[in-house]
């Protein structure tokens, strides 16, 4: 499962990310249903944004804006969005432009820009548009005006909170895939040392046990820079020099075990506040009741490490104390309810896709395309912001290509 691992700690289970299966691909959903049967459940649990002591809907909801923001802010939002629709929309060149075109400057500055810069550690104007992952939908201006002047709740927004999730954690999808393939066909705990080639084809892969494995096809899913570094003969110097611009975001996840039945009813809670050291909290129990004991729960707090947030070498105790301080100051938790905590480092959690690195990746991929039996799938190898259903769709297409050859 790569980063999609479910960790079991006594009575508690949690994933190394706020993973869930979006029903965006009929093929992928049906395949996973076949693998897991009735152990794959449909869950309805909306997400929220924590903003100035209030919980607002995510994706951003028109009715929430009307009932939680002051009139001055609402007028600015309407003005922004009228201007956006009147102006010619150029193809966005950065995440900031995507945000402004979708929601206008006022909303973007309130929620999206600060959150994104904290998450990725880069200026939003320098981030490639693709890091939105296709999740930013344009604000419904008609609904906003309608809700503002009707002065009552309407159903003008559809709250997105439905997804699929395995009973025993997201990692069960990949455990089931492994079982289907057969454990005898999977070799674990081996580090790739060298990838040998003849400039046209990958010939073999050596590991840290000294074994050299000859191959017909290589499907690579680890970080793309590691692949380039492992090539033998070595890649050209101008390609190797570009690897210093390829960066990944590291996360520290802090799991708080709580003497509470529930922390919140939400799948995830997002924190755009720059004074907050973390970006997101998710509660595994809201994905499946089997993830925690009946009378207890746990929450997983995601902390980006490095630029624009906590220092990459921060001690675990420092990270924990900053999290606890913020949660207590905002009255979101009481320390006496914390049974225990654990911190887990997640390396290369996200590829940092900047406008510059997107161009550099194209050059690196062009070089790698000379190897006719090499394919790259996954976030870190293709250097794209992808979801599970995207990756499985691509895997299906690749296998179909291989079979037809």
C-alpha positions as YAML, in Angstrom:
chain: A
units: angstrom
residues:
- id: 1
  name: UNK
  ca: [0.00, 0.00, 0.00]
- id: 2
  name: UNK
  ca: [2.95, 2.38, 0.09]
- id: 3
  name: UNK
  ca: [1.71, 5.32, 2.18]
- id: 4
  name: UNK
  ca: [-1.76, 3.74, 2.46]
- id: 5
  name: UNK
  ca: [-0.95, 1.67, 5.52]
- id: 6
  name: UNK
  ca: [-3.25, 0.85, 8.42]
- id: 7
  name: UNK
  ca: [-1.34, 0.69, 11.71]
- id: 8
  name: UNK
  ca: [-2.68, -1.46, 14.55]
- id: 9
  name: UNK
  ca: [-1.81, -0.30, 18.06]
- id: 10
  name: UNK
  ca: [-3.56, -2.39, 20.70]
- id: 11
  name: UNK
  ca: [-7.29, -1.69, 20.50]
- id: 12
  name: UNK
  ca: [-6.81, 1.16, 18.03]
- id: 13
  name: UNK
  ca: [-6.29, 1.27, 14.28]
- id: 14
  name: UNK
  ca: [-5.41, 4.26, 12.11]
- id: 15
  name: UNK
  ca: [-4.19, 5.00, 8.59]
- id: 16
  name: UNK
  ca: [-1.08, 7.01, 7.73]
- id: 17
  name: UNK
  ca: [-3.29, 9.52, 5.94]
- id: 18
  name: UNK
  ca: [-6.94, 10.54, 5.73]
- id: 19
  name: UNK
  ca: [-7.57, 7.91, 3.08]
- id: 20
  name: UNK
  ca: [-10.96, 7.02, 1.64]
- id: 21
  name: UNK
  ca: [-12.26, 5.60, -1.61]
- id: 22
  name: UNK
  ca: [-14.12, 8.14, -3.73]
- id: 23
  name: UNK
  ca: [-16.73, 6.51, -5.95]
- id: 24
  name: UNK
  ca: [-15.36, 8.21, -9.07]
- id: 25
  name: UNK
  ca: [-14.60, 5.08, -11.10]
- id: 26
  name: UNK
  ca: [-17.25, 2.40, -11.46]
- id: 27
  name: UNK
  ca: [-14.60, -0.13, -12.46]
- id: 28
  name: UNK
  ca: [-12.37, 0.55, -9.43]
- id: 29
  name: UNK
  ca: [-15.26, 0.60, -6.96]
- id: 30
  name: UNK
  ca: [-16.60, -2.70, -8.31]
- id: 31
  name: UNK
  ca: [-13.17, -4.34, -8.22]
- id: 32
  name: UNK
  ca: [-12.65, -3.36, -4.59]
- id: 33
  name: UNK
  ca: [-16.15, -4.57, -3.73]
- id: 34
  name: UNK
  ca: [-15.23, -7.94, -5.25]
- id: 35
  name: UNK
  ca: [-12.04, -8.03, -3.19]
- id: 36
  name: UNK
  ca: [-13.58, -7.04, 0.15]
- id: 37
  name: UNK
  ca: [-17.22, -8.06, -0.19]
- id: 38
  name: UNK
  ca: [-19.37, -6.79, 2.68]
- id: 39
  name: UNK
  ca: [-16.26, -5.52, 4.48]
- id: 40
  name: UNK
  ca: [-16.31, -2.43, 2.26]
- id: 41
  name: UNK
  ca: [-18.84, 0.03, 3.66]
- id: 42
  name: UNK
  ca: [-20.41, 3.18, 2.28]
- id: 43
  name: UNK
  ca: [-19.86, 5.96, 4.79]
- id: 44
  name: UNK
  ca: [-21.46, 9.38, 5.07]
- id: 45
  name: UNK
  ca: [-19.34, 11.76, 7.10]
- id: 46
  name: UNK
  ca: [-18.86, 15.34, 5.84]
- id: 47
  name: UNK
  ca: [-15.66, 17.31, 6.35]
- id: 48
  name: UNK
  ca: [-15.29, 20.75, 7.95]
- id: 49
  name: UNK
  ca: [-13.01, 23.78, 7.98]
- id: 50
  name: UNK
  ca: [-12.17, 25.21, 11.42]
- id: 51
  name: UNK
  ca: [-12.19, 28.99, 11.02]
- id: 52
  name: UNK
  ca: [-12.16, 31.48, 13.89]
- id: 53
  name: UNK
  ca: [-13.87, 29.14, 16.32]
- id: 54
  name: UNK
  ca: [-16.49, 27.92, 13.84]
- id: 55
  name: UNK
  ca: [-16.84, 24.76, 11.79]
- id: 56
  name: UNK
  ca: [-17.68, 25.47, 8.15]
- id: 57
  name: UNK
  ca: [-18.54, 22.91, 5.49]
- id: 58
  name: UNK
  ca: [-15.89, 21.57, 3.14]
- id: 59
  name: UNK
  ca: [-16.22, 21.80, 0.18]
- id: 60
  name: UNK
  ca: [-17.13, 25.42, 0.87]
- id: 61
  name: UNK
  ca: [-20.88, 25.72, 1.31]
- id: 62
  name: UNK
  ca: [-22.87, 28.80, 0.29]
- id: 63
  name: UNK
  ca: [-25.31, 28.55, 3.21]
- id: 64
  name: UNK
  ca: [-22.40, 28.30, 5.66]
- id: 65
  name: UNK
  ca: [-20.85, 31.47, 4.30]
- id: 66
  name: UNK
  ca: [-24.15, 33.33, 4.66]
- id: 67
  name: UNK
  ca: [-24.70, 32.26, 8.26]
- id: 68
  name: UNK
  ca: [-21.12, 32.47, 9.52]
- id: 69
  name: UNK
  ca: [-19.55, 35.51, 7.85]
- id: 70
  name: UNK
  ca: [-20.29, 39.19, 8.36]
- id: 71
  name: UNK
  ca: [-22.14, 41.24, 5.73]
- id: 72
  name: UNK
  ca: [-19.00, 43.10, 4.67]
- id: 73
  name: UNK
  ca: [-17.19, 39.84, 3.85]
- id: 74
  name: UNK
  ca: [-20.22, 38.50, 1.97]
- id: 75
  name: UNK
  ca: [-20.42, 41.64, -0.17]
- id: 76
  name: UNK
  ca: [-16.70, 41.30, -1.00]
- id: 77
  name: UNK
  ca: [-17.25, 37.64, -1.94]
- id: 78
  name: UNK
  ca: [-20.15, 38.51, -4.25]
- id: 79
  name: UNK
  ca: [-18.14, 41.36, -5.80]
- id: 80
  name: UNK
  ca: [-15.10, 39.07, -6.33]
- id: 81
  name: UNK
  ca: [-17.18, 36.42, -8.03]
- id: 82
  name: UNK
  ca: [-19.07, 38.85, -10.27]
- id: 83
  name: UNK
  ca: [-15.72, 40.24, -11.47]
- id: 84
  name: UNK
  ca: [-14.37, 36.72, -11.99]
- id: 85
  name: UNK
  ca: [-17.30, 35.81, -14.21]
- id: 86
  name: UNK
  ca: [-17.18, 39.05, -16.20]
- id: 87
  name: UNK
  ca: [-13.46, 38.81, -16.91]
- id: 88
  name: UNK
  ca: [-11.97, 36.51, -19.50]
- id: 89
  name: UNK
  ca: [-10.52, 33.51, -17.68]
- id: 90
  name: UNK
  ca: [-7.03, 32.62, -18.87]
- id: 91
  name: UNK
  ca: [-5.76, 29.09, -18.35]
- id: 92
  name: UNK
  ca: [-4.49, 29.15, -14.74]
- id: 93
  name: UNK
  ca: [-0.72, 28.94, -14.36]
- id: 94
  name: UNK
  ca: [-0.63, 28.51, -10.57]
- id: 95
  name: UNK
  ca: [-2.71, 27.20, -7.68]
- id: 96
  name: UNK
  ca: [-3.41, 30.78, -6.59]
- id: 97
  name: UNK
  ca: [-4.99, 31.51, -9.98]
- id: 98
  name: UNK
  ca: [-7.10, 28.34, -9.75]
- id: 99
  name: UNK
  ca: [-8.32, 29.40, -6.29]
- id: 100
  name: UNK
  ca: [-9.10, 32.96, -7.38]
- id: 101
  name: UNK
  ca: [-10.98, 31.76, -10.47]
- id: 102
  name: UNK
  ca: [-12.97, 29.23, -8.42]
- id: 103
  name: UNK
  ca: [-13.82, 31.29, -5.32]
- id: 104
  name: UNK
  ca: [-12.50, 34.83, -5.73]
- id: 105
  name: UNK
  ca: [-9.79, 36.54, -3.65]
- id: 106
  name: UNK
  ca: [-11.73, 36.96, -0.39]
- id: 107
  name: UNK
  ca: [-12.61, 33.29, 0.16]
- id: 108
  name: UNK
  ca: [-9.24, 32.14, -1.19]
- id: 109
  name: UNK
  ca: [-7.36, 34.29, 1.31]
- id: 110
  name: UNK
  ca: [-9.63, 33.20, 4.17]
- id: 111
  name: UNK
  ca: [-9.35, 29.46, 3.67]
- id: 112
  name: UNK
  ca: [-7.37, 28.17, 0.70]
- id: 113
  name: UNK
  ca: [-4.13, 30.10, 0.29]
- id: 114
  name: UNK
  ca: [-2.88, 29.88, 3.88]
- id: 115
  name: UNK
  ca: [-3.84, 26.20, 4.17]
- id: 116
  name: UNK
  ca: [-2.14, 25.31, 0.89]
- id: 117
  name: UNK
  ca: [1.06, 27.19, 1.67]
- id: 118
  name: UNK
  ca: [1.26, 25.52, 5.08]
- id: 119
  name: UNK
  ca: [0.65, 22.08, 3.57]
- id: 120
  name: UNK
  ca: [3.12, 22.33, 0.68]
- id: 121
  name: UNK
  ca: [5.67, 24.76, 2.12]
- id: 122
  name: UNK
  ca: [5.61, 26.90, -1.02]
- id: 123
  name: UNK
  ca: [4.07, 30.19, -2.12]
- id: 124
  name: UNK
  ca: [0.67, 29.50, -3.69]
- id: 125
  name: UNK
  ca: [1.66, 31.52, -6.75]
- id: 126
  name: UNK
  ca: [4.59, 29.14, -7.27]
- id: 127
  name: UNK
  ca: [2.53, 25.94, -6.95]
- id: 128
  name: UNK
  ca: [1.36, 24.14, -10.07]
- id: 129
  name: UNK
  ca: [-2.43, 24.20, -10.68]
- id: 130
  name: UNK
  ca: [-2.60, 20.39, -10.56]
- id: 131
  name: UNK
  ca: [-1.99, 20.26, -6.79]
- id: 132
  name: UNK
  ca: [-5.67, 21.09, -6.28]
- id: 133
  name: UNK
  ca: [-6.37, 17.47, -7.25]
- id: 134
  name: UNK
  ca: [-9.50, 18.61, -9.08]
- id: 135
  name: UNK
  ca: [-11.22, 19.35, -5.76]
- id: 136
  name: UNK
  ca: [-11.93, 23.06, -6.21]
- id: 137
  name: UNK
  ca: [-15.41, 23.67, -7.59]
- id: 138
  name: UNK
  ca: [-16.46, 27.17, -8.58]
- id: 139
  name: UNK
  ca: [-18.67, 28.95, -6.05]
- id: 140
  name: UNK
  ca: [-22.34, 29.01, -6.99]
- id: 141
  name: UNK
  ca: [-22.88, 32.78, -7.10]
- id: 142
  name: UNK
  ca: [-26.60, 32.45, -7.78]
- id: 143
  name: UNK
  ca: [-27.01, 30.34, -4.63]
- id: 144
  name: UNK
  ca: [-24.99, 32.80, -2.58]
- id: 145
  name: UNK
  ca: [-27.18, 35.76, -3.54]
- id: 146
  name: UNK
  ca: [-30.33, 33.65, -3.14]
- id: 147
  name: UNK
  ca: [-29.36, 32.48, 0.36]
- id: 148
  name: UNK
  ca: [-28.24, 35.95, 1.38]
- id: 149
  name: UNK
  ca: [-31.55, 37.64, 0.59]
- id: 150
  name: UNK
  ca: [-33.91, 34.80, 1.53]
- id: 151
  name: UNK
  ca: [-32.39, 34.91, 5.03]
- id: 152
  name: UNK
  ca: [-33.17, 31.24, 5.56]
- id: 153
  name: UNK
  ca: [-31.49, 27.92, 5.04]
- id: 154
  name: UNK
  ca: [-31.81, 26.41, 1.59]
- id: 155
  name: UNK
  ca: [-30.65, 23.27, -0.10]
- id: 156
  name: UNK
  ca: [-28.62, 25.18, -2.66]
- id: 157
  name: UNK
  ca: [-25.49, 23.28, -1.66]
- id: 158
  name: UNK
  ca: [-24.89, 19.59, -1.85]
- id: 159
  name: UNK
  ca: [-22.63, 18.50, 0.97]
- id: 160
  name: UNK
  ca: [-20.09, 15.95, -0.21]
- id: 161
  name: UNK
  ca: [-19.62, 13.44, 2.56]
- id: 162
  name: UNK
  ca: [-20.16, 10.00, 1.03]
- id: 163
  name: UNK
  ca: [-17.30, 7.59, 0.34]
- id: 164
  name: UNK
  ca: [-16.32, 3.93, 0.70]
- id: 165
  name: UNK
  ca: [-14.10, 2.60, 3.44]
- id: 166
  name: UNK
  ca: [-13.01, -0.90, 4.58]
- id: 167
  name: UNK
  ca: [-14.12, -2.03, 8.04]
- id: 168
  name: UNK
  ca: [-10.57, -2.67, 9.27]
- id: 169
  name: UNK
  ca: [-8.85, 0.33, 7.70]
- id: 170
  name: UNK
  ca: [-7.83, 1.54, 4.26]
- id: 171
  name: UNK
  ca: [-4.81, -0.77, 4.22]
- id: 172
  name: UNK
  ca: [-7.20, -3.73, 3.91]
- id: 173
  name: UNK
  ca: [-7.65, -2.91, 0.22]
- id: 174
  name: UNK
  ca: [-3.97, -3.54, -0.41]
- id: 175
  name: UNK
  ca: [-3.79, -6.52, 1.93]
- id: 176
  name: UNK
  ca: [-6.61, -8.07, -0.11]
- id: 177
  name: UNK
  ca: [-4.79, -7.27, -3.36]
- id: 178
  name: UNK
  ca: [-1.66, -8.93, -1.98]
- id: 179
  name: UNK
  ca: [-3.63, -12.02, -0.98]
- id: 180
  name: UNK
  ca: [-5.17, -12.19, -4.46]
- id: 181
  name: UNK
  ca: [-1.74, -11.95, -6.11]
- id: 182
  name: UNK
  ca: [-0.32, -14.51, -3.71]
- id: 183
  name: UNK
  ca: [2.31, -13.81, -1.04]
- id: 184
  name: UNK
  ca: [4.71, -16.16, -2.84]
- id: 185
  name: UNK
  ca: [4.79, -13.64, -5.71]
- id: 186
  name: UNK
  ca: [5.60, -10.62, -3.53]
- id: 187
  name: UNK
  ca: [9.09, -9.96, -2.13]
- id: 188
  name: UNK
  ca: [9.23, -7.54, 0.78]
- id: 189
  name: UNK
  ca: [11.95, -5.90, 2.88]
- id: 190
  name: UNK
  ca: [14.33, -5.48, -0.05]
- id: 191
  name: UNK
  ca: [15.86, -2.16, -1.04]
- id: 192
  name: UNK
  ca: [16.50, -1.44, -4.71]
- id: 193
  name: UNK
  ca: [20.17, -0.60, -5.19]
- id: 194
  name: UNK
  ca: [20.76, -0.52, -8.94]
- id: 195
  name: UNK
  ca: [18.57, -0.55, -12.03]
- id: 196
  name: UNK
  ca: [20.64, -1.86, -14.94]
- id: 197
  name: UNK
  ca: [19.85, -0.91, -18.52]
- id: 198
  name: UNK
  ca: [21.24, -0.78, -22.07]
- id: 199
  name: UNK
  ca: [19.92, 2.74, -22.84]
- id: 200
  name: UNK
  ca: [16.80, 1.29, -24.47]
- id: 201
  name: UNK
  ca: [15.54, -1.26, -22.00]
- id: 202
  name: UNK
  ca: [15.66, -2.03, -18.27]
- id: 203
  name: UNK
  ca: [17.57, -5.30, -17.92]
- id: 204
  name: UNK
  ca: [17.66, -6.11, -14.21]
- id: 205
  name: UNK
  ca: [17.27, -4.77, -10.68]
- id: 206
  name: UNK
  ca: [19.71, -5.49, -7.85]
- id: 207
  name: UNK
  ca: [18.78, -5.34, -4.17]
- id: 208
  name: UNK
  ca: [20.54, -4.94, -0.84]
- id: 209
  name: UNK
  ca: [20.79, -8.72, -0.47]
- id: 210
  name: UNK
  ca: [23.12, -8.82, -3.47]
- id: 211
  name: UNK
  ca: [20.53, -10.46, -5.72]
- id: 212
  name: UNK
  ca: [20.26, -9.35, -9.34]
- id: 213
  name: UNK
  ca: [16.76, -9.91, -10.71]
- id: 214
  name: UNK
  ca: [16.35, -9.99, -14.50]
- id: 215
  name: UNK
  ca: [13.03, -8.57, -15.67]
- id: 216
  name: UNK
  ca: [10.79, -8.20, -18.70]
- id: 217
  name: UNK
  ca: [8.91, -5.12, -17.47]
- id: 218
  name: UNK
  ca: [9.47, -2.69, -14.62]
- id: 219
  name: UNK
  ca: [6.52, -0.86, -13.05]
- id: 220
  name: UNK
  ca: [8.04, 1.67, -10.68]
- id: 221
  name: UNK
  ca: [6.07, 3.32, -7.84]
- id: 222
  name: UNK
  ca: [8.72, 4.86, -5.54]
- id: 223
  name: UNK
  ca: [9.99, 8.48, -5.83]
- id: 224
  name: UNK
  ca: [11.16, 9.29, -9.35]
- id: 225
  name: UNK
  ca: [14.44, 10.84, -8.20]
- id: 226
  name: UNK
  ca: [15.43, 7.56, -6.51]
- id: 227
  name: UNK
  ca: [14.89, 5.73, -9.80]
- id: 228
  name: UNK
  ca: [17.11, 8.15, -11.71]
- id: 229
  name: UNK
  ca: [19.85, 7.92, -9.05]
- id: 230
  name: UNK
  ca: [19.80, 4.10, -9.17]
- id: 231
  name: UNK
  ca: [20.29, 3.81, -12.95]
- id: 232
  name: UNK
  ca: [23.40, 1.97, -14.13]
- id: 233
  name: UNK
  ca: [25.00, 3.19, -16.35]
- id: 234
  name: UNK
  ca: [24.30, 6.54, -14.67]
- id: 235
  name: UNK
  ca: [21.91, 9.06, -16.17]
- id: 236
  name: UNK
  ca: [23.49, 12.06, -17.97]
- id: 237
  name: UNK
  ca: [24.82, 14.82, -15.70]
- id: 238
  name: UNK
  ca: [22.25, 17.38, -16.89]
- id: 239
  name: UNK
  ca: [19.46, 15.00, -15.77]
- id: 240
  name: UNK
  ca: [21.11, 14.24, -12.42]
- id: 241
  name: UNK
  ca: [21.59, 17.97, -11.81]
- id: 242
  name: UNK
  ca: [17.84, 18.53, -12.12]
- id: 243
  name: UNK
  ca: [17.04, 16.13, -9.27]
- id: 244
  name: UNK
  ca: [17.85, 18.80, -6.66]
- id: 245
  name: UNK
  ca: [14.65, 20.58, -7.74]
- id: 246
  name: UNK
  ca: [12.50, 17.49, -7.07]
- id: 247
  name: UNK
  ca: [11.16, 17.71, -3.53]
- id: 248
  name: UNK
  ca: [8.66, 15.83, -1.40]
- id: 249
  name: UNK
  ca: [6.75, 17.02, 1.66]
- id: 250
  name: UNK
  ca: [7.38, 15.13, 4.87]
- id: 251
  name: UNK
  ca: [4.60, 14.74, 7.44]
- id: 252
  name: UNK
  ca: [4.57, 13.93, 11.11]
- id: 253
  name: UNK
  ca: [1.32, 12.33, 12.17]
- id: 254
  name: UNK
  ca: [0.42, 12.56, 15.83]
- id: 255
  name: UNK
  ca: [-2.13, 10.03, 17.06]
- id: 256
  name: UNK
  ca: [-3.98, 11.06, 20.22]
- id: 257
  name: UNK
  ca: [-5.73, 8.21, 22.04]
- id: 258
  name: UNK
  ca: [-8.73, 9.70, 23.83]
- id: 259
  name: UNK
  ca: [-10.95, 8.67, 26.71]
- id: 260
  name: UNK
  ca: [-13.97, 9.88, 24.73]
- id: 261
  name: UNK
  ca: [-16.62, 8.11, 22.69]
- id: 262
  name: UNK
  ca: [-16.24, 10.71, 19.95]
- id: 263
  name: UNK
  ca: [-14.16, 13.79, 19.13]
- id: 264
  name: UNK
  ca: [-16.37, 15.04, 16.27]
- id: 265
  name: UNK
  ca: [-18.87, 13.68, 13.72]
- id: 266
  name: UNK
  ca: [-16.63, 14.62, 10.78]
- id: 267
  name: UNK
  ca: [-14.44, 12.66, 8.39]
- id: 268
  name: UNK
  ca: [-11.76, 15.37, 8.38]
- id: 269
  name: UNK
  ca: [-11.33, 18.86, 9.83]
- id: 270
  name: UNK
  ca: [-9.07, 21.34, 8.02]
- id: 271
  name: UNK
  ca: [-7.14, 24.13, 9.76]
- id: 272
  name: UNK
  ca: [-6.09, 27.07, 7.54]
- id: 273
  name: UNK
  ca: [-4.94, 29.18, 10.54]
- id: 274
  name: UNK
  ca: [-1.19, 29.83, 10.09]
- id: 275
  name: UNK
  ca: [-0.69, 29.85, 13.87]
- id: 276
  name: UNK
  ca: [-1.94, 26.26, 13.97]
- id: 277
  name: UNK
  ca: [0.97, 23.79, 13.55]
- id: 278
  name: UNK
  ca: [-1.14, 21.18, 11.76]
- id: 279
  name: UNK
  ca: [-3.28, 21.09, 8.63]
- id: 280
  name: UNK
  ca: [-5.83, 18.38, 9.27]
- id: 281
  name: UNK
  ca: [-7.40, 16.14, 11.90]
- id: 282
  name: UNK
  ca: [-9.24, 12.96, 11.06]
- id: 283
  name: UNK
  ca: [-10.98, 10.51, 13.35]
- id: 284
  name: UNK
  ca: [-10.65, 6.87, 12.18]
- id: 285
  name: UNK
  ca: [-13.81, 5.88, 14.08]
- id: 286
  name: UNK
  ca: [-15.87, 8.11, 11.77]
- id: 287
  name: UNK
  ca: [-14.72, 5.96, 8.86]
- id: 288
  name: UNK
  ca: [-15.35, 2.64, 10.62]
- id: 289
  name: UNK
  ca: [-16.53, 1.93, 14.17]
- id: 290
  name: UNK
  ca: [-14.08, -1.00, 14.26]
- id: 291
  name: UNK
  ca: [-11.10, 1.39, 14.30]
- id: 292
  name: UNK
  ca: [-11.47, 2.17, 18.04]
- id: 293
  name: UNK
  ca: [-13.08, 0.65, 21.16]
- id: 294
  name: UNK
  ca: [-16.74, 1.58, 21.73]
- id: 295
  name: UNK
  ca: [-16.04, 3.87, 24.70]
- id: 296
  name: UNK
  ca: [-12.86, 5.45, 23.29]
- id: 297
  name: UNK
  ca: [-11.58, 7.07, 20.13]
- id: 298
  name: UNK
  ca: [-8.40, 8.40, 18.58]
- id: 299
  name: UNK
  ca: [-7.65, 11.32, 16.31]
- id: 300
  name: UNK
  ca: [-4.82, 11.63, 13.79]
- id: 301
  name: UNK
  ca: [-3.23, 15.06, 13.50]
- id: 302
  name: UNK
  ca: [-1.19, 15.83, 10.35]
- id: 303
  name: UNK
  ca: [1.79, 18.17, 10.72]
- id: 304
  name: UNK
  ca: [3.75, 19.25, 7.61]
- id: 305
  name: UNK
  ca: [7.47, 19.33, 8.36]
- id: 306
  name: UNK
  ca: [9.88, 21.84, 6.84]
- id: 307
  name: UNK
  ca: [9.37, 25.15, 5.06]
- id: 308
  name: UNK
  ca: [6.56, 27.44, 6.33]
- id: 309
  name: UNK
  ca: [5.77, 25.19, 9.29]
- id: 310
  name: UNK
  ca: [7.62, 23.14, 11.90]
- id: 311
  name: UNK
  ca: [11.34, 22.59, 11.39]
- id: 312
  name: UNK
  ca: [12.16, 19.29, 9.72]
- id: 313
  name: UNK
  ca: [14.39, 18.24, 12.66]
- id: 314
  name: UNK
  ca: [11.92, 19.17, 15.42]
- id: 315
  name: UNK
  ca: [11.88, 16.68, 18.29]
- id: 316
  name: UNK
  ca: [8.71, 14.62, 18.62]
- id: 317
  name: UNK
  ca: [8.01, 16.10, 22.06]
- id: 318
  name: UNK
  ca: [8.15, 19.62, 20.58]
- id: 319
  name: UNK
  ca: [5.68, 18.65, 17.85]
- id: 320
  name: UNK
  ca: [3.31, 17.06, 20.38]
- id: 321
  name: UNK
  ca: [3.43, 20.03, 22.77]
- id: 322
  name: UNK
  ca: [2.65, 22.51, 19.97]
- id: 323
  name: UNK
  ca: [-0.33, 20.41, 18.88]
- id: 324
  name: UNK
  ca: [-1.62, 20.10, 22.44]
- id: 325
  name: UNK
  ca: [-1.16, 23.81, 23.13]
- id: 326
  name: UNK
  ca: [-3.25, 24.80, 20.10]
- id: 327
  name: UNK
  ca: [-6.01, 22.26, 20.79]
- id: 328
  name: UNK
  ca: [-6.28, 23.33, 24.43]
- id: 329
  name: UNK
  ca: [-6.19, 27.05, 23.65]
- id: 330
  name: UNK
  ca: [-9.08, 26.61, 21.20]
- id: 331
  name: UNK
  ca: [-11.01, 24.45, 23.70]
- id: 332
  name: UNK
  ca: [-11.03, 21.57, 21.23]
- id: 333
  name: UNK
  ca: [-9.65, 19.06, 23.72]
- id: 334
  name: UNK
  ca: [-8.83, 18.63, 27.41]
- id: 335
  name: UNK
  ca: [-5.43, 17.15, 28.20]
- id: 336
  name: UNK
  ca: [-6.87, 14.88, 30.91]
- id: 337
  name: UNK
  ca: [-8.84, 13.07, 28.19]
- id: 338
  name: UNK
  ca: [-5.62, 12.03, 26.42]
- id: 339
  name: UNK
  ca: [-4.77, 8.43, 27.34]
- id: 340
  name: UNK
  ca: [-1.58, 8.31, 25.29]
- id: 341
  name: UNK
  ca: [-0.07, 9.59, 22.07]
- id: 342
  name: UNK
  ca: [2.20, 8.38, 19.31]
- id: 343
  name: UNK
  ca: [4.07, 10.19, 16.54]
- id: 344
  name: UNK
  ca: [4.84, 8.59, 13.17]
- id: 345
  name: UNK
  ca: [7.02, 10.14, 10.47]
- id: 346
  name: UNK
  ca: [5.74, 9.83, 6.88]
- id: 347
  name: UNK
  ca: [8.53, 10.52, 4.41]
- id: 348
  name: UNK
  ca: [7.80, 11.64, 0.84]
- id: 349
  name: UNK
  ca: [4.12, 12.04, 1.73]
- id: 350
  name: UNK
  ca: [3.37, 14.42, -1.16]
- id: 351
  name: UNK
  ca: [5.34, 15.47, -4.25]
- id: 352
  name: UNK
  ca: [5.78, 19.26, -4.10]
- id: 353
  name: UNK
  ca: [4.62, 20.22, -7.58]
- id: 354
  name: UNK
  ca: [5.77, 23.75, -8.31]
- id: 355
  name: UNK
  ca: [5.55, 25.52, -11.65]
- id: 356
  name: UNK
  ca: [9.30, 24.98, -12.10]
- id: 357
  name: UNK
  ca: [9.39, 21.35, -10.97]
- id: 358
  name: UNK
  ca: [6.49, 20.51, -13.30]
- id: 359
  name: UNK
  ca: [8.67, 21.57, -16.25]
- id: 360
  name: UNK
  ca: [11.71, 19.72, -14.89]
- id: 361
  name: UNK
  ca: [9.68, 16.54, -14.40]
- id: 362
  name: UNK
  ca: [8.70, 16.68, -18.08]
- id: 363
  name: UNK
  ca: [12.40, 16.69, -19.02]
- id: 364
  name: UNK
  ca: [13.18, 13.80, -16.68]
- id: 365
  name: UNK
  ca: [10.23, 11.78, -17.97]
- id: 366
  name: UNK
  ca: [11.31, 12.47, -21.55]
- id: 367
  name: UNK
  ca: [14.72, 10.99, -20.74]
- id: 368
  name: UNK
  ca: [13.16, 7.95, -19.01]
- id: 369
  name: UNK
  ca: [10.81, 7.34, -21.95]
- id: 370
  name: UNK
  ca: [13.76, 5.81, -23.84]
- id: 371
  name: UNK
  ca: [13.32, 2.68, -21.71]
- id: 372
  name: UNK
  ca: [10.54, 0.85, -23.54]
- id: 373
  name: UNK
  ca: [9.78, -1.57, -20.71]
- id: 374
  name: UNK
  ca: [9.63, 1.01, -17.91]
- id: 375
  name: UNK
  ca: [6.35, 2.37, -16.55]
- id: 376
  name: UNK
  ca: [5.76, 4.66, -13.58]
- id: 377
  name: UNK
  ca: [2.56, 4.65, -11.55]
- id: 378
  name: UNK
  ca: [1.68, 6.48, -8.33]
- id: 379
  name: UNK
  ca: [2.03, 9.94, -6.82]
- id: 380
  name: UNK
  ca: [5.75, 9.89, -6.15]
- id: 381
  name: UNK
  ca: [6.90, 8.17, -9.33]
- id: 382
  name: UNK
  ca: [4.71, 10.10, -11.76]
- id: 383
  name: UNK
  ca: [5.04, 13.24, -9.58]
- id: 384
  name: UNK
  ca: [1.33, 13.98, -9.74]
- id: 385
  name: UNK
  ca: [-1.38, 14.57, -7.15]
- id: 386
  name: UNK
  ca: [-3.44, 11.39, -7.64]
- id: 387
  name: UNK
  ca: [-6.13, 9.50, -5.74]
- id: 388
  name: UNK
  ca: [-6.45, 5.72, -5.29]
- id: 389
  name: UNK
  ca: [-9.06, 5.42, -8.04]
- id: 390
  name: UNK
  ca: [-6.79, 7.32, -10.47]
- id: 391
  name: UNK
  ca: [-3.86, 5.01, -9.75]
- id: 392
  name: UNK
  ca: [-5.93, 1.83, -10.07]
- id: 393
  name: UNK
  ca: [-7.44, 3.02, -13.36]
- id: 394
  name: UNK
  ca: [-3.95, 3.64, -14.73]
- id: 395
  name: UNK
  ca: [-2.82, 0.24, -13.48]
- id: 396
  name: UNK
  ca: [-5.71, -1.39, -15.31]
- id: 397
  name: UNK
  ca: [-4.83, 0.40, -18.56]
- id: 398
  name: UNK
  ca: [-1.17, -0.57, -18.21]
- id: 399
  name: UNK
  ca: [-1.96, -4.26, -17.66]
- id: 400
  name: UNK
  ca: [-4.30, -4.25, -20.65]
- id: 401
  name: UNK
  ca: [-1.49, -2.79, -22.76]
- id: 402
  name: UNK
  ca: [0.96, -5.44, -21.56]
- id: 403
  name: UNK
  ca: [-1.48, -8.26, -22.29]
- id: 404
  name: UNK
  ca: [-2.13, -6.98, -25.80]
- id: 405
  name: UNK
  ca: [1.59, -6.86, -26.68]
...
